[in-house]
Amino acid sequence: MPKWQWDETTAISTDYGDVAEAGNYDNRHSHSERNAAEYREILDLIAPGPDWTLMDVGAGTGTFAIAAAGRCREVLAVDISQAMLDIAEEKARDAGVDNMRFIRGGFLTYQHDRAPVDAITLHLALHHLPDLWKQIALGRLAGMIKPGGLFYLRDVVFQFDHDQHAEVFDKWVSNVGELLGEACMAGKAESHIKREFSTFGWIMEGLLQRAGFEVLQADYSRRLAAYLCRRN
């Protein structure tokens, strides 16, 4: 890795490379019914075919990837944290899911050594990169998708005038239970604002377009922004 390249293994907020932190992830995000409904809605939107290969990048403990496996021929679960992948693999095994591959790699380091996939999904992970590296990561991901294939991105992305930031952030932190789930405390939201790299919607849409995607849908109406894109 070049010395100037962003180090994806460096923890910005929570170190999910740590076995204990990885083990606590599902407990801190234990909204199974809500998550299951959201995942069904996302999969209905993407509408994968039974012959599809779908890649879930930043797969974490594999909850979404396991749900997607029921609709695809194969799912590739990619994450920079081996500790998270170990949990994901155990969960898949317990669920009797046998059409998944678990691959350690990051946005900037994963090497795709097979045919382009039909779709890539990316949930709540791109904000770990500054915008410069987001652009490079999105360009790399675009190159891993078939022309005409789909890319689905969901993340914390802000949609407000910059001079309103104090009001918006104060409200966001005070309503963190509603916006991010009751398991997330105000301190975690404060840390996200101070230390993570969430960006503006107009920047994100530009990054996606420059990476080679057509933005089919940009939804800012819910607690997280969501983009459905087609690979040009």
C-alpha positions as CSV (number, residue, x, y, z in Angstrom):
1,M,0.0,0.0,0.0
2,P,1.5,3.4,-0.9
3,K,2.4,5.5,2.1
4,W,0.0,8.3,0.9
5,Q,-3.0,6.0,0.8
6,W,-5.8,6.3,3.4
7,D,-5.4,3.6,6.0
8,E,-8.8,1.9,6.2
9,T,-7.7,-0.2,9.3
10,T,-7.4,2.9,11.4
11,A,-10.5,3.3,13.7
12,I,-12.1,6.7,13.4
13,S,-14.7,6.2,16.0
14,T,-15.4,2.6,17.1
15,D,-12.8,0.0,16.4
16,Y,-14.7,-2.9,14.8
17,G,-11.5,-4.7,14.2
18,D,-11.5,-5.4,17.9
19,V,-13.2,-8.8,18.7
20,A,-15.1,-7.4,21.7
21,E,-16.4,-4.4,19.8
22,A,-17.4,-6.6,16.9
23,G,-19.2,-9.0,19.2
24,N,-21.2,-6.1,20.7
25,Y,-22.2,-4.6,17.4
26,D,-25.5,-6.6,17.0
27,N,-26.5,-5.8,20.6
28,R,-26.1,-2.1,20.0
29,H,-28.1,-2.3,16.8
30,S,-30.7,-4.7,18.0
31,H,-33.8,-3.5,16.2
32,S,-34.4,-6.8,14.4
33,E,-38.0,-6.2,13.3
34,R,-37.3,-2.7,12.0
35,N,-34.1,-3.8,10.3
36,A,-35.8,-6.8,8.7
37,A,-38.6,-4.6,7.3
38,E,-36.0,-2.1,5.9
39,Y,-34.0,-4.9,4.3
40,R,-37.0,-6.4,2.6
41,E,-37.9,-3.0,1.3
42,I,-34.3,-2.5,-0.1
43,L,-34.3,-5.9,-1.7
44,D,-37.7,-5.2,-3.2
45,L,-36.3,-2.0,-4.7
46,I,-33.2,-3.7,-6.1
47,A,-35.2,-6.7,-7.2
48,P,-32.3,-9.2,-7.6
49,G,-32.9,-12.2,-9.8
50,P,-32.2,-15.7,-8.7
51,D,-29.1,-15.9,-11.0
52,W,-27.6,-12.7,-9.6
53,T,-24.3,-12.2,-7.8
54,L,-24.6,-9.4,-5.2
55,M,-21.7,-7.9,-3.3
56,D,-22.4,-6.3,0.1
57,V,-19.4,-4.0,0.9
58,G,-18.8,-3.1,4.5
59,A,-20.9,-6.1,5.3
60,G,-20.2,-6.0,9.0
61,T,-21.9,-8.9,10.9
62,G,-23.7,-9.9,7.7
63,T,-27.3,-9.3,8.6
64,F,-28.3,-7.7,5.3
65,A,-26.0,-10.0,3.2
66,I,-27.7,-13.0,4.8
67,A,-31.1,-11.6,3.9
68,A,-30.0,-10.9,0.3
69,A,-28.7,-14.5,0.0
70,G,-32.2,-15.8,0.0
71,R,-32.9,-13.9,-3.3
72,C,-29.6,-14.3,-5.2
73,R,-27.4,-17.1,-6.6
74,E,-24.4,-15.8,-4.6
75,V,-23.6,-13.0,-2.2
76,L,-20.1,-11.7,-1.5
77,A,-19.8,-10.2,1.9
78,V,-16.8,-7.9,2.0
79,D,-15.5,-6.1,5.1
80,I,-12.2,-4.7,6.3
81,S,-12.7,-6.3,9.8
82,Q,-12.0,-10.0,10.0
83,A,-13.7,-10.0,13.5
84,M,-16.9,-8.8,11.9
85,L,-16.6,-11.3,9.0
86,D,-16.1,-14.2,11.5
87,I,-19.4,-13.3,13.2
88,A,-21.1,-12.9,9.8
89,E,-19.9,-16.4,8.7
90,E,-21.1,-17.9,12.0
91,K,-24.5,-16.3,11.6
92,A,-24.9,-17.5,8.0
93,R,-23.9,-21.1,9.1
94,D,-26.5,-21.0,11.9
95,A,-29.1,-19.8,9.4
96,G,-28.3,-22.6,7.0
97,V,-27.1,-20.1,4.3
98,D,-24.5,-21.7,2.0
99,N,-24.3,-19.4,-1.0
100,M,-22.1,-16.7,0.5
101,R,-18.4,-15.9,0.4
102,F,-16.7,-13.9,3.1
103,I,-13.8,-11.7,1.9
104,R,-11.6,-9.4,3.9
105,G,-11.1,-6.1,2.1
106,G,-11.8,-2.4,2.2
107,F,-13.0,0.2,-0.3
108,L,-9.5,0.9,-1.3
109,T,-7.8,-2.5,-0.9
110,Y,-10.3,-5.1,-2.0
111,Q,-9.2,-6.8,-5.2
112,H,-12.1,-8.2,-7.3
113,D,-10.6,-11.2,-9.1
114,R,-13.8,-12.4,-10.7
115,A,-16.5,-11.3,-13.2
116,P,-18.3,-8.0,-12.5
117,V,-21.3,-8.5,-10.2
118,D,-25.0,-7.6,-10.9
119,A,-25.3,-5.3,-7.9
120,I,-23.4,-3.8,-5.0
121,T,-24.9,-2.6,-1.7
122,L,-23.2,-0.4,0.8
123,H,-24.8,0.4,4.2
124,L,-23.5,2.9,6.8
125,A,-19.8,2.6,6.0
126,L,-18.8,5.2,3.3
127,H,-18.8,7.9,5.9
128,H,-15.6,6.4,7.3
129,L,-13.8,8.0,4.3
130,P,-13.1,11.7,3.5
131,D,-14.7,12.9,0.3
132,L,-11.5,12.6,-1.7
133,W,-11.3,8.9,-0.9
134,K,-15.0,8.4,-1.2
135,Q,-14.6,9.4,-4.9
136,I,-11.8,6.9,-5.4
137,A,-13.7,4.2,-3.6
138,L,-16.9,4.7,-5.6
139,G,-14.9,4.6,-8.8
140,R,-13.4,1.3,-7.8
141,L,-16.8,-0.1,-6.9
142,A,-18.3,1.0,-10.2
143,G,-15.6,-1.0,-12.0
144,M,-16.8,-4.1,-10.2
145,I,-20.4,-3.9,-11.5
146,K,-21.7,-5.0,-14.9
147,P,-22.7,-2.1,-17.2
148,G,-26.4,-1.5,-16.4
149,G,-26.0,-3.1,-13.0
150,L,-27.2,-1.5,-9.8
151,F,-25.6,0.2,-6.8
152,Y,-27.5,0.9,-3.6
153,L,-26.0,3.3,-1.0
154,R,-27.5,4.1,2.4
155,D,-25.7,6.4,4.8
156,V,-25.7,9.4,7.0
157,V,-25.8,12.3,4.5
158,F,-26.9,15.8,5.3
159,Q,-29.3,18.0,3.3
160,F,-29.3,21.5,4.7
161,D,-27.8,24.9,4.1
162,H,-24.4,25.1,5.7
163,D,-25.2,28.1,7.8
164,Q,-27.9,26.1,9.6
165,H,-25.5,23.5,10.8
166,A,-25.6,24.4,14.5
167,E,-29.4,24.2,14.6
168,V,-29.5,20.9,12.6
169,F,-26.8,19.2,14.6
170,D,-28.3,20.2,18.0
171,K,-31.6,18.8,16.9
172,W,-30.0,15.7,15.5
173,V,-28.1,14.9,18.7
174,S,-31.2,15.6,20.9
175,N,-33.3,13.3,18.7
176,V,-30.7,10.6,18.3
177,G,-33.0,7.9,19.7
178,E,-35.5,8.5,16.9
179,L,-32.9,9.1,14.2
180,L,-30.4,6.4,14.9
181,G,-32.1,4.0,17.2
182,E,-32.5,3.9,20.9
183,A,-29.3,1.9,21.4
184,C,-27.2,4.9,20.1
185,M,-26.5,7.6,22.7
186,A,-26.2,11.3,22.1
187,G,-22.5,11.0,22.6
188,K,-22.2,8.6,19.6
189,A,-24.0,11.2,17.5
190,E,-21.7,13.9,18.7
191,S,-18.7,11.8,17.9
192,H,-20.0,11.1,14.4
193,I,-20.4,14.8,13.7
194,K,-16.9,15.6,15.1
195,R,-14.9,12.7,13.8
196,E,-16.6,10.9,10.9
197,F,-16.9,12.1,7.3
198,S,-20.6,12.4,6.5
199,T,-21.1,14.9,3.7
200,F,-23.8,16.9,1.9
201,G,-26.3,15.4,-0.4
202,W,-25.2,17.6,-3.4
203,I,-21.7,16.4,-2.9
204,M,-22.6,12.7,-2.6
205,E,-24.7,12.9,-5.8
206,G,-21.8,14.5,-7.6
207,L,-19.4,11.8,-6.4
208,L,-21.7,9.1,-7.6
209,Q,-22.1,10.6,-11.0
210,R,-18.4,11.2,-11.5
211,A,-17.8,7.6,-10.5
212,G,-19.9,6.4,-13.4
213,F,-23.3,6.0,-11.9
214,E,-26.7,7.3,-13.0
215,V,-28.6,8.3,-9.9
216,L,-32.1,6.8,-10.4
217,Q,-33.4,7.8,-6.9
218,A,-32.1,10.0,-4.1
219,D,-34.2,9.8,-1.0
220,Y,-33.6,12.1,1.9
221,S,-37.0,11.8,3.5
222,R,-36.0,9.2,6.2
223,R,-33.5,8.9,9.0
224,L,-30.8,7.9,6.5
225,A,-30.2,9.0,2.9
226,A,-30.6,6.3,0.3
227,Y,-29.4,6.3,-3.4
228,L,-30.4,3.8,-6.1
229,C,-28.0,4.0,-9.0
230,R,-27.3,2.3,-12.3
231,R,-23.8,1.7,-13.6
232,N,-23.3,3.5,-16.9
